[in-house]
Structure formats: structure tokens, C-alpha cells
């Protein structure tokens, strides 16, 4: 639930930081294009982490959903339950 989503978010953000710091700490000494590629990957991770962190899981109840036992009865009209039409209009 919430802890699982939070763990995924922080894992992705930690990977982002590791990529960024390692790119400019020691990868740039061997290859500047590789360091730039690592930074590009690190740039994509924060928005992805937010999406993953806010994704609803099957067992989560969302903020605007009532509990299962408080659901109203089905109020769809079927067949004879409809009120009579006035015939007015055009």
C-alpha cells in the first residue's frame, strides 16, 4: 500500500542520485558522452518516480471512494420503474 509506493519512489530517486553523482564524479574521466548519457537517464527518472509513487494499487482505497460497506444501492432505472413521459416537447 502506501509504504510499498513510498519505497518504490525513494528507490527510483536514489538511483537517480547515484547516476548523476557517478556520472560527474568518475565516469566523465573515462568518457564524457557516457557521463552525459547517464545524466540524461537520471533526468528522466524523477517524473517516472512520481508516476510510480502515485499509481493506485488494486488494494488501495482512493481519497474520494466510500468504504465498500457504505456503497449506495444500485439506483439505475429498469423497465417499469421509469416515470411516465408527458408527451410534451415539440
Secondary structure as GFF3:
##gff-version 3
##sequence-region A 1 90
A	DSSP	alpha_helix	2	22	.	.	.	ID=ss1
A	DSSP	pi_helix	23	27	.	.	.	ID=ss2
A	DSSP	alpha_helix	28	30	.	.	.	ID=ss3
A	DSSP	alpha_helix	32	54	.	.	.	ID=ss4
A	DSSP	three_ten_helix	68	70	.	.	.	ID=ss5
A	DSSP	three_ten_helix	79	81	.	.	.	ID=ss6
###
